Amino acid sequence: MRRLLHLFALVLILVLPACNESSDSDGEPLTAEAGFMEIEPVTFSVQQDGVSMTVTSSPARLWYVFQPADENPKDKPTAIIFNGGPGSSSMYLFTSNTARLTTDVNQTGTESIVANPNAWTRFANLLYVDARDCGFSYIADENAALPEARKALFDVQNFNAFLDAADFDRVLLRFLTDHPALADNGVIVIGESYGGLRSTLMLNLLLYHERYEQGTEPYQDTALFTELYAFLVRFMPENAPWRPEDVARFFGRQVLIQPYTFGDAQELVAGEMFETPGSIIYQVAEDTGTEYVTCGDDPDCNSWDNAVTFVQDVAERCPYYVIEGTTWLDDYWDKSVGPLTSTAGLAKATAFPVPLVWQMYAENRTEAVRRIGADSAMDTSKLPAAARTRLRLQTAQAKRQALPAGDLAETFGTLQPWDAYLLLGNQDVNFAFWVNTASEAGIDEILPYHSRMGELFLDNLRVTETFITNAAYDLICFTAAFPETIADYEDIESATLKTEGTEARPGVIEVLYAGEGEESARLRTIRFPTYLSSHSVPVNKPEEITADIEEWLQESK
């Protein structure tokens, strides 16, 4: 049976040439790819206020899918695309109206996979990557069969915000090195949700590499910077020693879809906006005939957490899309991601014969670890209130999702209980980002909610071009709070939302940095269009967001 499925996938690729290669005016065409990028164990350190820890990560196999641009891919930028979580698969974005084919049930009709009329391959080469133990990616350990060994893996050495970003930088640098024809057109970093924070750290590691090499930031990774410098010497030798503005010529554009970027600061402002009479939370209460009770003067009440909990548990609306019921997001993904659990479906969607990917086979992943297992016990009392709510929503989502069994095991073999072929969400990963041995030792600048993350974003903004979506019906990452959140940072003189313009969906945030000199030299803008959408803008407004990104890319060249 495995041989038949293998042959079927090969035949499938042969009959899909339009999804497998792109016309190219210079040499051989670039073709679609899917597989794993091998990441070796990495020794790195995290430090803060005199406390330091040096650890070594586990070997990892990070799943990627590459789709070249429709026309002249060597003349197009490369977009590295990912979801967030942390702990969420990037196959969400892959299936929801960004790739050449889509499984979006709103588009497929009676089929399971159809051509996507709004594919982002019309303006970029697309590189989708799954983080460690998310989607199809996995880490490895020779003691995988031991519960205590698996539990020990879910700690700072494998799961923290900076290592996660460094993983993606490594994949990006290695992919571009292996595809030098793409190296002249630059990179667009595209992240959704927590992916906004991953984008921030990815770019900060690249743009301000000297800070990290010299140990003035909470993360040091010598091997990463050795690899970065080898890349820069090869592709940008004339710019040595590579100031941030030089590196930004290559890594200088980002698209953030409903991003989690400013941590606690973002949620503090959002919570205050939620409690303002007439806010979207009050509208939900009125629509559902329920009562929204604010935190008021209670110092122990988190306003963001209180509002989101009200919407989810009392009003029974989806915090990711407040005009729909609580299970809207889960119901959508149950139907839309299911085709990837089929060998034929995965081969068709990626335009690649996945039975040729040897790391998929059970016999070649006997040391793989995706989850701690049934014995996992999370002390969520150690989490901040907002992080606890996020984890609760993700955990409930993972338990509710009942994806079709598919035939991947029939093709690749039966896996151990702590392994899996496709994990859309991994709560073990999520928890490790928030609580780990480093944070318990007082090294909290590596945590997603720390105010330092927003400072790094604003450092990047000085030299990058940035596009951020503003979805009106998303509470989880309430981006309407961004202008006020940015304005509260010490280095910022003002952050002003401008809603006039000639675009179909106008909107920019003008960020004026504090300091001396001409105002024009201190002013940066963020493209900030509004969508009547959920957290997943490409699901609800695929045509609009595709057109807006394409137009913005033309203007930001």
N, C-alpha and C positions, 0 to 999 in steps of 0.2 A: 504493500500500500504506500509506503514512504517513497518508493521509487516512482510510482505512478504520479504522486503529488509533485515530486521533483520535476518530472517531465512536463506535467501540466503547467507548472510555474514558468518553465523555460519557454514553452509554446506561447504562454500568455505574454511574456516580454516581447517575443518576436512579432506579435500582432499589435503591439502598442508602440510603434516607432515614434509617434508624436510625443509620447511621454518619456521616451528613453534617451533622446538626444536632441540637441539644438543646432540649427544651422550656424556655421561659423566661417567668417571670411578669411581666417588666418590659421591654416593647418587643420588638423583633425578635429572633429566635433567633440565637445564635452558631453559626457553621458551621465545619466542618472546613476546614483550609487546608494547603497544602504549597507550597514554593517556596524562594526565596533572599532573604536579607537582605543588602543591599549594604553593605559596610563600606569606607569611603573610606580612602586612605592616612593613616596616623596617625604624627605625629612625637612621639617619646617619648625619655626618657633612662633609662639604668641607671647606677648609681653605687655605689661602695663604697670606703671608706678613701682618699678623695682621687682615685680613678680614676673617670672618667665618660665615657660614650659617648652621643651623641645620634644616633638613626637614624630612618628613616621606613619604615613597613611598606608592603607591596604592597597594591593593592586586592584585596578578597576578596569572594566570594559564599558566604555560609554557609547551607547547607541547613537548613530547619526543617520540622517537621510539627506542626500544632496540632490537638488533638482536645478539644472542649468536654466538660465533665462531663455525665453522663447526665441529670441533673435539676437545674434551677435553677443553671446554671453561673455566673450573676452573684452567687450566694451562696457559691460555692466558691473556695478558694485556687487559684492557678496554680502548677503544679509544672514547673520547668525541669529536663529530664532529659538525662543524657549518660553515655556511657562514657568511658574514659580512654585508656590506652596508655602515654604520649601517642602518638597516631597511630592510635587505634582509632575506628571508626565508632559513633555512637550508635544506628544502626539495629540493633545487637545487642539493646539493651534494648527497642527499638521492636517487634521481632518476637518477643520472648520473654516473653509472658504479662504485659505491662503495659498495652498499648494495647487498644482495643476489639476488634480482631481479632488473631489470633495465627497465626504460621507454625510454631510449635513442633511438631516431628514427633511428640512424645509426646501431642499434643492433636489433631492434624489428621486422623489416620486415613488414609482414601483421598483426602482433599482436600488442597489446598495452603495454603489460608487459611480459617480458621473463626472463629466468634464466640468471644471469650475470656470464660469464666465468672468470671475473677478480674481483670477490667479495673480499672485504677486510676482510670478515669473515674468510678467510683462515689463517689470522695471528692475529686477534683480535676480541674481543667482541665490538660491535658497539653501541654507544649511541648518537643518533642525538637529538639536542635540538634547538627549535626555541626561539629567544629572545622575549622580551615583544613586543606585537603588530606586530609581524612578523609571517609569515606562518600561523599556527593555534593558536598561543598563543594570549592571550588578558589580558588586565587589567580591573578593575571594579571600578565603582563609582556610588553611589546612586543617583547622579544628572545627570546621563548620558544623559537624554533627553534635557538638557540645553546647548546650543552651547557655552556659555561663560565658563561653567563648564568643558566641553570637552577640550576647548582650554587651560584652566589652567592646565590640566593633562600633556600636552606636554611641560614639563619644567624639570628642574634639578632634581626634586624629583623622577622622573620616568625614565628619559633618560639622562644619562651621561656615559662616558667611564668606570668609576670605578664601579658604581652601576651595570651596565651591566655585567661586569666581575664577580662581587660578586654574581649576580643572577646565573650565570653558575657554580660558585664554590659551591653554595648552592645545586643546582641540583645534581652535581657530588658527593658531600659529602653524601647527603641523599640517593642517589641511591646506593652507595657503602655500606652504613650502612645497607640498606635494603637487600643487596645481599652480605653478608659477605664472601661467598665462592670466590668472585672475588677480595677480598681485598689484597691478598698476591702477586699479579702479577703486580702491578703498573698500571700507567695510561699513555696514549699517548694523548696529546692535539693536535687536528687537526683542523686548521682554514684556511679558504680561504679568500683572499682579506682583508677587514677590520677585518676579523677573526684573522689575524696575530696580530693586536693590542689587540684584546680581549684575545688571548692566552698570550700575554706579561703580561697583567694586572692580568689575572687569576693566572698565575704562580707567579708573584711578590707578590700578596696578600698572597699566601700560603707559599712561600719560605722565604720571609722577613716579616713575620707577625708581628714581634716585632716593626718594624718601624711604621706600621700603627696603632698598638695598642697604641703606645706611642705618636702618633700625630705628628711625624716628616715628614709625607707625606700628600698630600692634601686631603686624604680621611680617615675617621674614621668610623668604623662600628663594634661596640662592639659585637652585636649579632652574626656576622659572625665569629669572633674569638673565641667566646664561643663555637660555633658549631665546629670549626676547632679543638680546643683543646680537645673537647669530642671525636672527631674522632681519634686524635693522641693518646690519652690515651688508647683508645680501641685497636688500631691496631699497634701502635709503642711505647708502654710504655717504652721500654728499652732505647729509644733515648732522653727522656726528658733531657733538655729543648728544644730540636729540633732546631738545627742550620740549615741553608739553605741546607747544604750538606746532612743532615739527612733527611729532608723533601723530597729532590730530589731523594732519594732512592725510593720513591713512586710516586712523581709528578715530574719526571725528564726527560721526553722526549716530544718533540713537532715536528709536521710536519706542515709546513706552505706552502700553495699553493698560489703562487703569492700574498704575503702578503703586506698589507699597515702597516708598522711598525715604520718608522722613521719620518713620517709626513712631515713637510716643508723641512727638511734636505734631505729626499729621493727625493722629487720632484725638489729641487734645482739642485742636481747633475744630475738627469735624464734630466732636461731642458737643462743643459749645454751639455750633450752628444747628445741630439737631434739636437742642433745647430752646432755640429761638421760636417764639410763637409763629405759626404759619409755615414752619419747616416741612420738609418731606415726611418726617415722622408723624407730625400732627395730621398731615394729609392721609397717611396710611390709617391712622386711628379713626379719622372721620369716615373713610371709605369702608372700613371693616366694622364700625360700630363698637370699637374697643376704646379703653382708656389708657393713654400714655402717661405714666407717672415719671417725672424727671428726677434727677438726683437731688436737685435743690441744693441745700447747704450741707449735705452729707459728705464729709471729706473722704470717706472710704468707698464712695460710689464712683465708678468710672463711667462718664457720660456716654462715651462711644459704646462701651460694652453694654450698658443699660439699654440704649436705644436699639442696638442690633438684637439683643436678647428679647426685647419687647416685640419687635417685628417678627422674629422667628417663632417664638413660643406663644405669644398672646394673640397677635394679629394673624398669625399663621400665613405670613407672606415670606417670600424668598429674599434674604438680605442681599443676594447678588442681583436681584431683579424684582423690586418691590411691588410691581404691578401684577405679579404672578404668585401662585401658591408656593408653599415651602419646598415642595419637591421638584419645582420646575427644572432646576439645573441638573439634578440627578436623572430625571426622566429623559431630558434631552441627551445627555451623554450615554445613558444606557443604550439608546438606539443608534447614536451617531458613531461611537467608537467601536462598537461590536464587530464591524467588518475586519478590523485589524487582528482579531483572534482567529481568523481563517488564514491558512497558508496562501490560498489563492487570492484572498482579499488583500493580504499584506503585500504580496508580490505585485498585484495590480496597482495598489495605491502608491507604492514606492517606485514602480516601474523597474524593479530589480528582482532577479531570481533568488529570493531569500533562502531557499534550500542550499544555496552555495555558501552561506555564511556559517562557517564551521563552529564559531563560538555560540551559536544557538543550540547546538545539539547537547542533550543531557550528558552524554559520555564525555564531553569536553568542558563541562562546568560542574564537576563533582564537588568543587570547593566553593561554589557560588553561595552567597548569602544575600537575600533580599529583605528578610524580616527577622526579628528576634524569635517570633513564634508565639504560641498560645500562652507561654509563661511570661510574656512581657508585662511589666507592671510600671506604670508611669505615675509619679507623684506630681500630679498637676497643681498641687498647692504651691509649688515653687515657681509657677509661671505667673507673669503679670496677668491681670484680669482680661485684658484684650487678647493676649496671646492664648489664654485658656479658652476663650470663646472661639477663636479661630481654629484651635485644635479640635474643639468639640464639634464644630461644623464639619471639619474635614473628616474626623473619625466617623461621624454619623453618615457622611456621604459615602465613605468607603464601605460601611456595613450595608447601606441601602443598595448600593450598586450591585446588580446581578447580571454581569455581562455574559453573553452566551459562552458556553464552554469552548466552542470552536474546535479546530482539529490540530492545533499547534503541537500538542503532546503526541498525537498520532504521527506527525511528521518528524518531530525532533526528539521524542522520547519523554518518558515520565520523569518529572523533577522531584527533588526532595521537598518536604512540606514547607521548609523555610525559604525555598526558591519559588519563582513564578516567571512565566513568560512576559506577561504584561501587567504592571501595577500602575493604575491611573493615579492613585494617591497612596502615600506611605506615611502613616502617622508616626512610625518609629523614627523616621528621618526628621520629620517636623519637630518632634520633641527634642531631639539631640541638638538642633540648632539653638534652642532656647535655654536648655539646661544641660550643662556638661561639666567635666572636671575643671576646665579652665575658668568658666564663669563662677563656679563655686569657690575658686581660689582668688576671686576678685578681678579677673580679667574680663570685664564686661563690655569693653569697646568692640569686641567681636560679635556681640549680640545684635540681632536685627532691629531691636527697638531703640538702640542707643542714639543719642543726638549727634554723635560723630558721623553717622551715615549721611545725614542731611548736609553736613559741612562738606563731605566728600563730593556729593552731588553738585553742590554750588561751586566747588573747585573745578569740576569737570565742565560745568556750564560756561566758564570763562573762555574755553577754547573749542567747545563742541557745538554742533547744531542739534537742537532737540525738539521732538514732536511728542506731545502728550495728549491722550484722549480725555475727554470730560464727559463720562456717561451719566446722564441725569438720574437713572434709576438704580445705581450701584451704591450700596452703603459700605461694603467691605473695604473698598478703596475709594473713599469719597473725595474725588479729585477737585471738586468745587472748593475744597478747603486749601488748595495749594497756594493761591496768591497770598492769603493771610499767613499761612505757615511759613512761606519763604520770607515774608516781610519781618517776621519775628527774629530771624537770625542776625547775629551781631554785625556781620560784615555787609549786611544789606541795608541800603538807605530806603528803598521802597520796592514794592512789587505790585504792579498795577495791571488789572485785567482790562483789555481793550476788546470790545466786541464788534467794532465796525470793520469793514473791509470789503473787497470785491469777491472774495471766495464764496463758494456756495454755503460753507459753514465757517464764517469768519471767527476769529478769536486768537489773541496772543496774550501772553503774560510778559510785560516789560519789567525786567529785573535790573535795578540800578544799584551797583555795588558802591559801598561807602568808600571815601578816600578823596584824594586830591586829583586834579586834572580835569580835562574836558569831560562833560557828561557823556558825550557820544562814545568816548573810549571806555566808559564804565558801564555802558548799557548793553545788556544782552536780552534777546527775546526767545520765548518758548512758543512754538505753534501750539494752539490749545483749542481745537474745535469741539463743539458740544454735539453729542448724539443722544437721541431719545432711545437709550439702549441699556442693556444689562452690563454686568462686569465683562462679558464676552462680546465686545463690540463687533468683531468679524462675524459672529453668529447672527446678530440682529440687524446690523447695517453693513453688510459686506461690500455693496457697491460704493457706498459713501466713503468708507474708510480707505478703500483701495484707491479711489480717485484722489482723495485728500493727500495720502502719502505720496502718490506719484507726482502730484502737482508740487508738493513741498520739496521733494527731492530735486526737481528741476530748478526750483528757486534757490536751493541751498548748495548748489554745486560750487 
